[in-house]
């Protein structure tokens, strides 16, 4: 039996990445093909400052991209002059 959209729960998919361009596109394509309401789905990418095309690929699917990791902290401190 098909559920009405207001009965479908909100879900968040969180993907952590580091230099994952080789597999991220296929993963995100698979998620986008799921039979689930886009209004009820949140996609979050947490990247550890990849040095490949990971972020460029992620930006094709979501604006919810966050950066973490040691390198990000070092860059943040350098930019803040700390």
C-alpha positions in Angstrom: 0.0 0.0 0.0 1.4 3.4 -1.0 1.7 5.9 1.9 0.5 9.4 1.6 3.3 12.0 1.6 2.2 13.4 4.9 2.7 10.0 6.4 6.2 9.5 5.1 8.9 10.4 7.6 11.6 13.0 7.0 15.0 11.4 6.6 18.5 12.8 6.4 21.3 11.0 4.6 24.7 12.0 5.8 27.7 11.0 3.7 31.3 11.6 4.9 33.9 12.0 2.2 37.6 12.4 1.6 38.9 12.1 -2.0 35.8 10.1 -2.9 35.2 11.3 -6.4 35.7 7.8 -7.8 32.6 6.5 -6.0 30.5 9.6 -4.9 28.8 10.2 -8.3 27.4 6.7 -8.4 26.3 6.9 -4.8 24.5 10.2 -5.3 22.9 9.0 -8.5 21.6 5.9 -6.7 20.1 8.1 -3.9 18.4 10.4 -6.4 16.8 7.4 -8.2 15.1 6.2 -5.0 11.3 6.3 -4.9 11.1 8.7 -2.0 9.7 12.2 -1.8 12.4 14.8 -2.4 10.4 17.1 0.0 11.1 14.6 2.8 14.7 13.9 2.0 17.7 15.8 3.2 21.2 15.1 1.8 24.2 16.2 3.7 27.8 15.8 2.7 30.6 16.3 5.2 33.9 16.5 3.5 37.4 16.3 5.0 38.8 18.8 2.5 39.2 16.5 -0.4 41.9 17.2 -2.9 40.1 15.6 -5.9 36.7 16.4 -7.5 34.6 15.3 -4.6 33.2 18.7 -3.7 32.4 19.6 -7.3 30.4 16.4 -7.7 28.6 16.9 -4.4 27.6 20.4 -5.4 25.6 18.9 -8.3 23.3 17.2 -5.9 23.1 19.4 -2.7 24.1 22.7 -1.2 24.4 21.1 2.2 28.1 20.6 2.1 30.1 21.0 5.3 33.9 20.8 5.8 35.6 19.2 8.7 38.9 17.7 9.7 42.4 18.8 10.7 43.2 20.5 7.5 40.0 22.6 7.6 40.8 23.7 11.2 44.3 24.7 10.1 43.0 26.7 7.2 40.4 28.4 9.4 43.0 29.4 12.0 45.3 30.8 9.2 42.5 32.8 7.7 41.4 34.2 11.1 45.0 35.1 12.0 44.9 33.0 15.2 
